Amino acid sequence: MNLSITKNFKNLELMERYARKCDATGRGMNDGYVVGDGELYFSEEQHVIDWIRSRGGTHGLSDEYILREAYNLEEYYYTEWEEIDDDVYYDEDGNEYEL
C-alpha cells in the first residue's frame, strides 16, 4: 500500500467522528437539537431560537417562552448520539464520510 494512502487511512481512523452536522454552523456534532423528525439539526439552543424567530409571529415574546412553546408542541427536542447509526458520519468541519 502506498505510504500516502496508509497515512490518510490512519488519519481517518484517529479522527473524531460525529453523528450529525449542524445546519447553522456546518460543523459535526454528537449532541444537540433535532427539529421535527430530523429535518434540521442544531448544535446550540440559540440556533433553535433563531429558527423559531425566522418563521415569524414571535415579536415581543421572550426566548424562553418561544422555546417552551415549540418544545411543548414537539417541534424540536434535544438528544445525544452515542453511536453513529447511519451509513455516513461527519468530521469536526462537517465533511461527510461513508461507512
Number of C-alpha atoms within 10 A of each C-alpha: 5 6 8 9 10 11 11 10 12 11 11 13 10 8 12 12 21 24 20 28 25 21 15 16 14 17 18 23 23 18 19 19 20 20 18 12 11 10 9 17 26 25 23 15 14 13 17 25 16 12 15 17 15 10 8 8 9 13 7 6 10 11 17 9 11 16 18 12 12 16 14 11 9 12 14 21 16 15 11 11 13 10 10 15 9 10 9 14 21 23 19 15 13 19 13 16 12 8 8
